[in-house]
Amino acid sequence: MSGAISYEDSYRHKGLRQQLIDTIRKKGIKDEKVLKAMLEVPRHFFFDSAFLEHAYMDKAFPIGSGQTISQPYTVAFQTQLLNITENIKVLEIGTGSGYQASILAQMGADVYTIERQELLYERVRNLREPLSYRIKLFFGDGYQGLPQYAPFDRILITAAAPDIPQTLLQQLSIGGIMVLPLGDNKKQVMTRLIRVDEKTINKEEFGYFRFVPMLKNTAKDK
């Protein structure tokens, strides 16, 4: 997905956003902080102008490079599991469109995000100024995380991981939470890991989802 982006946020956009929030609330999202952030972040800023009619549908949408902007309900579901509080340090694996990272930043998190697809990385890098969100964006291999900035209070993986990435788990602080879709390329179980201490990880499962696969990359950070 490439081309012109509209940064106008009209009454119509805000009305459509409210309808979207009402929809995902009815589907079971209860965290009002998550819903408030999604109401405040204009999702259409992450779409080319030609596709604006898709921005407030509760559906995933292709963004190029074989990736998608996640369904709003899925974004809300993962964010709710993270239990975001202000000023916590969050690592996101898979920046994609930048929408999820912007929701986390809107909630007051200190966001570090990694994207392995160079075209998407460049697109989000160009988005950050007009969006005015303080997000630290990196180009590289999500499997490696950002050990130089660890530990993180929260880690969010927005692609299907066949197993728990141990390198990332090591970058999670004691008491920290990791949320990831765990499984093969066909379907995954949304999983929450809570690091109790150095050796103890509590695992919870929250139903089936479908994400694009998490891939390794040899790219270096820019």
PAZAPA-4460 file (N, C-alpha, C; in steps of 0.05 Angstrom, whole numbers, plus 32768, in hexadecimal, padded with zeros to 4 digits):
% residues 222
    n_x    n_y    n_z   ca_x   ca_y   ca_z    c_x    c_y    c_z   seq   type   mol
   8011   7FE8   8000   8000   8000   8000   8012   8019   8000     1      M     A
   8010   8029   7FEB   8020   8041   7FEA   8010   8056   7FDC     2      S     A
   8017   806F   7FE2   8009   8086   7FD5   8003   809B   7FE9     3      G     A
   7FF0   80AD   7FE3   7FE9   80C3   7FF4   7FDA   80BB   800C     4      A     A
   7FDF   80C9   8022   7FD2   80C4   803C   7FC4   80DD   8044     5      I     A
   7FAC   80DA   804E   7F9C   80F1   8057   7FA0   80F5   8075     6      S     A
   7FA8   810D   807E   7FAB   8113   809A   7F94   8124   80A5     7      Y     A
   7F7F   8127   8095   7F67   8134   809F   7F57   8121   80B0     8      E     A
   7F4F   812A   80C8   7F3E   8119   80D9   7F24   8127   80DD     9      D     A
   7F11   8121   80CC   7EF8   8130   80CB   7EE3   8124   80DF    10      S     A
   7ECD   8132   80E1   7EB7   8128   80F2   7EAE   810D   80E8    11      Y     A
   7EAE   8109   80CE   7EA6   80EF   80C3   7EB9   80D9   80CC    12      R     A
   7ED3   80DF   80CB   7EE7   80CB   80D4   7EE3   80C4   80F1    13      H     A
   7EDE   80D9   8101   7EDA   80D4   811E   7EC1   80C4   8123    14      K     A
   7EAC   80C9   8113   7E93   80BA   8116   7E97   809D   810F    15      G     A
   7EA6   8098   80F9   7EAC   807C   80F1   7EBD   806E   8106    16      L     A
   7ECF   807D   8112   7EE0   8072   8127   7ECF   806A   813F    17      R     A
   7EBC   807B   8146   7EAB   8074   815D   7E9B   805B   8157    18      Q     A
   7E91   8059   813F   7E82   8040   8138   7E94   8028   813A    19      Q     A
   7EAD   802A   8132   7EC0   8014   8134   7EC5   800C   8151    20      L     A
   7EC8   8021   8162   7ECC   801B   817F   7EB3   800D   818A    21      I     A
   7E9C   8016   8182   7E83   8009   818C   7E83   7FEB   8183    22      D     A
   7E8C   7FE6   816B   7E8D   7FCA   8161   7E9F   7FB9   8171    23      T     A
   7EB8   7FC2   8175   7ECB   7FB1   8184   7EC4   7FAF   81A1    24      I     A
   7EB6   7FC3   81AC   7EAD   7FC1   81C8   7E98   7FAA   81CA    25      R     A
   7E86   7FA9   81B6   7E72   7F94   81B6   7E7E   7F78   81B3    26      K     A
   7E96   7F77   81A6   7EA4   7F5D   81A2   7EB3   7F54   81BB    27      K     A
   7EB3   7F65   81D0   7EBF   7F5C   81E9   7ED6   7F6C   81F4    28      G     A
   7EDF   7F81   81E6   7EF5   7F91   81F0   7EEA   7FA3   8206    29      I     A
   7EF6   7FA0   821E   7EEC   7FAE   8236   7EFE   7FC4   8241    30      K     A
   7F18   7FC3   8239   7F2B   7FD6   8243   7F26   7FF2   8237    31      D     A
   7F1B   8004   8247   7F13   801E   823E   7F2B   802F   8235    32      E     A
   7F43   8029   8240   7F5B   8038   8238   7F62   8030   821B    33      K     A
   7F5F   8017   8214   7F64   800E   81F9   7F50   801B   81E6    34      V     A
   7F36   801A   81ED   7F22   8025   81DC   7F25   8043   81D8    35      L     A
   7F2D   8051   81ED   7F31   806E   81EC   7F48   8074   81D9    36      K     A
   7F5E   8065   81DB   7F75   8069   81C9   7F6E   8064   81AC    37      A     A
   7F5E   804F   81A7   7F56   8049   818C   7F42   805E   8181    38      M     A
   7F33   806A   8192   7F22   8080   818A   7F32   8099   8183    39      L     A
   7F48   809D   8190   7F58   80B5   818C   7F6C   80B3   8175    40      E     A
   7F75   809B   816E   7F88   8097   8158   7F79   8094   813D    41      V     A
   7F7D   80A6   812A   7F6F   80A4   8110   7F7B   808D   8100    42      P     A
   7F6C   8077   80FE   7F76   805F   80F0   7F7A   8065   80D2    43      R     A
   7F6B   8078   80C7   7F6D   807E   80AB   7F88   808B   80A4    44      H     A
   7F96   8096   80B8   7FB1   80A1   80B3   7FC4   808B   80A9    45      F     A
   7FBD   8072   80AD   7FCF   805C   80A6   7FC7   804F   808C    46      F     A
   7FB4   805B   807E   7FAA   8052   8064   7FB0   8066   804F    47      F     A
   7FB5   805D   8037   7FB6   806F   8020   7F9A   807B   801C    48      D     A
   7F99   8093   8011   7F7F   80A0   800D   7F6B   808F   7FFD    49      S     A
   7F76   807F   7FEA   7F64   806F   7FD9   7F55   805A   7FE8    50      A     A
   7F5F   8053   8000   7F53   803D   800F   7F46   8047   8029    51      F     A
   7F3F   8060   802B   7F35   806B   8044   7F1B   805E   804D    52      L     A
   7F0B   8054   803A   7EF1   8047   8042   7EF6   802E   8051    53      E     A
   7F0E   8022   8050   7F14   800A   805E   7F1F   800F   807B    54      H     A
   7F26   8028   8081   7F34   802E   809A   7F24   8027   80B3    55      A     A
   7F0A   802A   80B2   7EFA   8026   80CA   7EE8   800E   80C9    56      Y     A
   7EEF   7FFB   80B7   7EE3   7FE1   80B7   7EF3   7FCF   80CB    57      M     A
   7EE5   7FBE   80D9   7EF3   7FAC   80EC   7EFE   7F94   80DC    58      D     A
   7F11   7F9A   80CB   7F1E   7F86   80BA   7F3B   7F8D   80B7    59      K     A
   7F4B   7F78   80B3   7F67   7F7B   80AB   7F68   7F86   808E    60      A     A
   7F7F   7F93   8087   7F81   7F9E   806C   7F9E   7F9C   8063    61      F     A
   7FA4   7F94   804A   7FC0   7F92   8041   7FCD   7FAD   8040    62      P     A
   7FE7   7FAE   8048   7FF6   7FC7   8048   800F   7FC4   8037    63      I     A
   8012   7FAE   8028   802A   7FA9   8018   803E   7F98   8026    64      G     A
   8051   7F8E   8016   8067   7F7D   8020   805C   7F63   802D    65      S     A
   8044   7F5B   8024   8038   7F43   8030   802E   7F46   804C    66      G     A
   802B   7F5F   8055   8022   7F64   8070   8006   7F71   8071    67      Q     A
   7FFA   7F72   8088   7FE0   7F7F   808B   7FE0   7F92   80A3    68      T     A
   7FCD   7FA5   80A3   7FC6   7FB4   80BB   7FB1   7FA2   80C8    69      I     A
   7FB6   7F9B   80E1   7FA4   7F88   80EF   7F88   7F92   80F2    70      S     A
   7F76   7F80   80F4   7F5A   7F86   80FA   7F59   7F96   8114    71      Q     A
   7F49   7FAB   8116   7F48   7FBB   812F   7F42   7FAB   8147    72      P     A
   7F30   7F97   8145   7F29   7F87   815C   7F43   7F78   8166    73      Y     A
   7F53   7F6E   8153   7F6B   7F60   815B   7F7F   7F73   8168    74      T     A
   7F82   7F8B   815E   7F93   7F9F   816B   7F8A   7FA4   8187    75      V     A
   7F70   7FA8   818B   7F64   7FAD   81A5   7F69   7F95   81B8    76      A     A
   7F65   7F7D   81AD   7F67   7F64   81BD   7F84   7F61   81C7    77      F     A
   7F98   7F64   81B6   7FB4   7F61   81BE   7FBB   7F78   81D2    78      Q     A
   7FB2   7F90   81CD   7FB9   7FA6   81DE   7FAD   7FA2   81FA    79      T     A
   7F94   7F99   81FB   7F87   7F94   8214   7F97   7F7F   8225    80      Q     A
   7FA1   7F6A   8218   7FB0   7F56   8226   7FCA   7F61   8231    81      L     A
   7FD5   7F76   8225   7FEE   7F81   822E   7FEC   7F90   8249    82      L     A
   7FD4   7F99   824F   7FD0   7FA9   8268   7FE2   7FC1   8268    83      N     A
   7FDF   7FD3   8255   7FF0   7FEA   8252   7FEB   7FFF   8268    84      I     A
   8000   8008   8274   7FFF   801F   8287   8013   8034   827D    85      T     A
   800F   804D   8286   801F   8063   827C   803C   8060   8283    86      E     A
   804D   8067   826F   806A   8067   8272   8078   804C   8273    87      N     A
   8069   8036   826E   8077   801D   826D   8085   801A   8252    88      I     A
   8099   8009   8251   80AA   8005   823A   80A1   7FED   822A    89      K     A
   8099   7FF2   8211   808D   7FDC   8201   809E   7FD8   81E8    90      V     A
   80A3   7FBE   81E2   80B0   7FB6   81C9   809B   7FA9   81B7    91      L     A
   8098   7FB4   819F   8086   7FA8   818B   8096   7F9B   8175    92      E     A
   8090   7F82   816F   809D   7F74   8159   8089   7F73   8142    93      I     A
   8090   7F82   812C   807F   7F84   8115   8070   7F9E   8114    94      G     A
   807D   7FB3   810C   8071   7FCE   810B   8059   7FCF   80F8    95      T     A
   805C   7FC3   80E1   8047   7FC3   80CC   8041   7FE0   80C4    96      G     A
   8028   7FE7   80C7   801F   8002   80BF   8026   8017   80D4    97      S     A
   802D   800F   80EC   8032   8022   8102   8019   8027   8113    98      G     A
   8003   801C   810C   7FEA   8022   811B   7FEB   8017   8137    99      Y     A
   7FF3   7FFE   813A   7FF4   7FF2   8155   8007   8001   8167   100      Q     A
   801E   8008   815C   8032   8017   816C   8026   8032   8175   101      A     A
   8017   803E   8163   800A   8058   8169   7FF5   8056   817F   102      S     A
   7FE6   8040   817F   7FD3   803B   8195   7FE2   8039   81B0   103      I     A
   7FF8   802A   81B0   8007   8026   81C9   8012   8041   81D2   104      L     A
   801D   8051   81BF   8027   806B   81C6   8011   807E   81D1   105      A     A
   7FFA   807C   81C4   7FE3   808D   81CD   7FDB   8086   81EA   106      Q     A
   7FE0   806D   81F2   7FDA   8065   820D   7FF0   806C   8221   107      M     A
   8005   8079   8217   8019   8083   8229   8032   8071   822B   108      G     A
   8033   805C   821B   804A   804A   821C   8062   8056   820E   109      A     A
   807A   804D   8216   8093   8054   8209   8098   803D   81F5   110      D     A
   8093   8042   81DB   8092   802D   81C7   80AB   802A   81B6   111      V     A
   80B5   8012   81B6   80CB   800A   81A4   80C0   7FF6   8190   112      Y     A
   80C3   7FFA   8176   80B7   7FE8   8163   80CA   7FE1   814D   113      T     A
   80CA   7FC8   8144   80DC   7FBE   8130   80CC   7FB4   8117   114      I     A
   80D5   7FBC   8100   80CA   7FB3   80E7   80DF   7FA7   80D5   115      E     A
   80DA   7F90   80C9   80EE   7F82   80B8   80EB   7F89   809B   116      R     A
   80D3   7F93   8093   80CE   7F9A   8077   80D6   7FB7   8072   117      Q     A
   80EA   7FBB   8061   80F5   7FD6   805E   80E0   7FEA   8053   118      E     A
   80CF   7FE2   8041   80BB   7FF4   8036   80A8   7FFE   804C   119      L     A
   80A0   7FEB   805D   808E   7FF3   8073   809C   8004   8088   120      L     A
   80B5   7FFD   808D   80C6   800D   80A0   80C7   802A   8096   121      Y     A
   80CE   802E   807C   80D0   8049   8072   80B6   8058   8072   122      E     A
   80A0   8049   806D   8086   8056   806D   807F   8060   8089   123      R     A
   8083   804F   809D   807D   8058   80B8   808F   806E   80C1   124      V     A
   80A8   806D   80BA   80BB   8082   80C1   80B2   809D   80B7   125      R     A
   80A6   809D   809F   809C   80B5   8093   8081   80BE   80A0   126      N     A
   8073   80AB   80AC   805A   80B2   80B9   805E   80BF   80D5   127      L     A
   8074   80BA   80E2   8076   80C0   80FE   8073   80DE   8104   128      R     A
   807F   80EF   80F3   807E   810C   80F8   8061   8117   80F8   129      E     A
   8052   8111   80E3   8036   811C   80E3   8025   8110   80F9   130      P     A
   802B   80F7   8102   801B   80EB   8116   8022   80F4   8132   131      L     A
   803A   80FF   8135   8043   810A   814F   8044   80F6   8166   132      S     A
   8047   80DC   815F   804A   80C8   8174   8067   80C3   8179   133      Y     A
   806E   80C0   8192   808A   80BB   8199   808F   809D   8199   134      R     A
   8098   8093   8182   809C   8077   817E   80B9   8073   8174   135      I     A
   80C7   8061   8180   80E3   805B   8177   80E2   8044   8164   136      K     A
   80E8   804A   814B   80E4   8037   8135   80FF   802C   812C   137      L     A
   8100   8011   8128   8119   8003   8120   8114   7FF1   8109   138      F     A
   8128   7FEF   80F7   8127   7FDD   80E1   8139   7FC5   80E7   139      F     A
   812E   7FAD   80E8   813F   7F96   80EF   812F   7F7D   80F4   140      G     A
   813D   7F6A   8100   8132   7F4F   8105   8123   7F4F   8120   141      D     A
   8109   7F4C   811E   80F9   7F4B   8137   8101   7F35   814A   142      G     A
   810A   7F1F   813F   8112   7F08   8150   8129   7F10   8163   143      Y     A
   8139   7F23   815C   814F   7F2C   816D   8147   7F40   8181   144      Q     A
   8130   7F4D   817D   8127   7F62   8190   813A   7F79   8190   145      G     A
   813B   7F87   81A7   814D   7F9E   81AA   815B   7F9B   81C5   146      L     A
   816E   7F88   81C7   817B   7F83   81E0   8189   7F9C   81EC   147      P     A
   8191   7FAF   81DB   819E   7FC7   81E5   818A   7FD9   81F5   148      Q     A
   8170   7FD5   81F1   815C   7FE5   81FF   814D   7FD5   8214   149      Y     A
   8153   7FBB   8216   8145   7FAA   8229   814D   7FB1   8246   150      A     A
   813D   7FA9   825A   8124   7F99   8258   810C   7FAA   8251   151      P     A
   80F7   7F9C   8247   80DE   7FA9   8240   80C8   7F9F   8253   152      F     A
   80B6   7FB1   825A   809F   7FAA   826B   808A   7F99   825C   153      D     A
   8088   7F9E   8242   8075   7F90   8231   8083   7F8A   8216   154      R     A
   807C   7F73   820B   8085   7F6C   81F0   806D   7F62   81E1   155      I     A
   8068   7F6E   81CA   8051   7F67   81B9   805C   7F5D   819E   156      L     A
   8054   7F45   8196   805B   7F3A   817C   8042   7F3A   816B   157      I     A
   8043   7F47   8154   802C   7F4B   8142   802E   7F39   8129   158      T     A
   803C   7F23   812C   803E   7F0F   8116   803E   7EF3   8123   159      A     A
   8037   7EDF   8113   8035   7EC4   811E   8050   7EB8   8124   160      A     A
   8054   7EB1   813D   806D   7EA5   8145   8069   7E87   8149   161      A     A
   8079   7E76   813C   8075   7E59   813F   807C   7E4E   815B   162      P     A
   808D   7E5D   8169   8093   7E57   8185   809A   7E71   8193   163      D     A
   809E   7E6F   81AD   80A5   7E87   81BD   80C1   7E8F   81B7   164      I     A
   80C6   7EA7   81AD   80E2   7EB0   81A7   80F1   7EB5   81C2   165      P     A
   8104   7EA4   81C7   8112   7EA5   81E1   8123   7EBE   81E3   166      Q     A
   812E   7EC8   81CD   813E   7EE0   81CE   812D   7EF8   81D7   167      T     A
   8114   7EF9   81CE   8102   7F0E   81D7   80F9   7F0A   81F4   168      L     A
   80F4   7EF2   81FB   80EC   7EEC   8217   8101   7EF5   822B   169      L     A
   811A   7EF3   8223   8130   7EFC   8234   8131   7F1A   8237   170      Q     A
   8123   7F28   8225   8123   7F46   8226   810A   7F50   8235   171      Q     A
   80FA   7F3E   8240   80E2   7F45   824F   80E9   7F48   826D   172      L     A
   80E1   7F5E   8279   80E7   7F63   8295   80D8   7F50   82A8   173      S     A
   80E1   7F4D   82C0   80D3   7F3E   82D4   80B8   7F4C   82D9   174      I     A
   80A2   7F3D   82D8   8088   7F49   82DA   807D   7F52   82C0   175      G     A
   808D   7F50   82AB   8085   7F59   8290   8072   7F46   8282   176      G     A
   8065   7F50   826D   8052   7F41   825D   805A   7F40   8240   177      I     A
   8059   7F28   8234   805C   7F25   8217   8042   7F1A   820C   178      M     A
   8039   7F26   81F6   8021   7F1C   81E8   8028   7F16   81CC   179      V     A
   8021   7EFE   81C3   8028   7EF5   81A8   8014   7EE0   819D   180      L     A
   8010   7EE0   8183   8000   7ECA   8177   8013   7EB2   8172   181      P     A
   800E   7E9C   817F   8020   7E86   8180   8015   7E6F   816F   182      L     A
   8024   7E66   815B   801B   7E50   814B   8026   7E50   812F   183      G     A
   801B   7E3F   811D   8025   7E3D   8102   8018   7E53   80F1   184      D     A
   801D   7E52   80D7   8013   7E67   80C5   7FF5   7E66   80C0   185      N     A
   7FE7   7E50   80C7   7FCB   7E4E   80C2   7FBA   7E5C   80D8   186      K     A
   7FC1   7E56   80F1   7FB2   7E63   8107   7FC4   7E63   811F   187      K     A
   7FBF   7E76   8131   7FD0   7E78   8149   7FBE   7E7D   8161   188      Q     A
   7FC8   7E76   8178   7FBB   7E7C   8191   7FC6   7E95   819D   189      V     A
   7FB5   7EA9   81A3   7FBF   7EC1   81B0   7FC8   7EBA   81CC   190      M     A
   7FE1   7EC0   81D2   7FEE   7EB7   81EA   7FF9   7ECE   81FA   191      T     A
   7FF5   7ECD   8214   8001   7EE1   8226   8015   7ED3   8239   192      R     A
   802D   7EDD   823A   8041   7ED3   824C   8048   7EE8   8261   193      L     A
   8048   7EE0   827A   804F   7EF2   8290   8068   7EE8   829D   194      I     A
   807D   7EF8   829D   8097   7EEF   82A9   8096   7EF4   82C7   195      R     A
   8092   7EDF   82D6   8090   7EE1   82F3   80AB   7EE6   8300   196      V     A
   80BF   7ED7   82F7   80DB   7EDB   8301   80EE   7ED1   82EB   197      D     A
   8107   7ECF   82F0   811B   7EC7   82DC   8114   7EAD   82CF   198      E     A
   8108   7E9A   82DD   8104   7E7F   82D3   80E6   7E78   82CE   199      K     A
   80D4   7E89   82D8   80B8   7E81   82D8   80A8   7E93   82C4   200      T     A
   809B   7E86   82B1   808A   7E94   829E   806D   7E89   82A0   201      I     A
   805A   7E9A   82A5   803E   7E91   82A5   8033   7E95   8289   202      N     A
   8024   7E81   827F   801A   7E82   8264   7FFB   7E80   8264   203      K     A
   7FEE   7E92   8255   7FD1   7E93   8252   7FCA   7E92   8234   204      E     A
   7FB4   7E86   822D   7FAB   7E85   8212   7F8F   7E91   820E   205      E     A
   7F8B   7E9F   81F7   7F73   7EAF   81F4   7F66   7EAB   81D8   206      F     A
   7F66   7E93   81CE   7F57   7E8D   81B5   7F68   7E90   819C   207      G     A
   7F5B   7E89   8186   7F69   7E88   816C   7F67   7EA2   815C   208      Y     A
   7F7E   7EA8   814F   7F80   7EBF   813D   7F90   7EB7   8125   209      F     A
   7F92   7EC9   8112   7FA3   7EC3   80FA   7FB3   7EDC   80F3   210      R     A
   7FCD   7ED8   80F3   7FE0   7EED   80ED   7FF3   7EE4   80D6   211      F     A
   8000   7EF8   80C9   8015   7EF1   80B6   802D   7EE6   80C7   212      V     A
   803E   7ED5   80BB   8054   7EC8   80CA   806A   7EDC   80D2   213      P     A
   8076   7ED6   80E9   808D   7EE5   80F2   80A6   7EDA   80E4   214      M     A
   80B4   7EEC   80D6   80CB   7EE3   80C6   80E5   7EF0   80D1   215      L     A
   80FB   7EE2   80CC   8114   7EEC   80D4   8120   7EFE   80BE   216      K     A
   8132   7F10   80C6   813E   7F23   80B3   815A   7F27   80BC   217      N     A
   816C   7F2C   80A9   8188   7F32   80B0   818D   7F50   80AE   218      T     A
   8178   7F60   80AB   817D   7F7D   80A9   8187   7F89   80C2   219      A     A
   8197   7F9E   80C0   81A1   7FAD   80D7   818F   7FC5   80DC   220      K     A
   818F   7FCD   80F5   817F   7FE5   80FC   8188   7FFD   80ED   221      D     A
   8175   800E   80E6   817C   8027   80D9   817B   803E   80ED   222      K     A
***
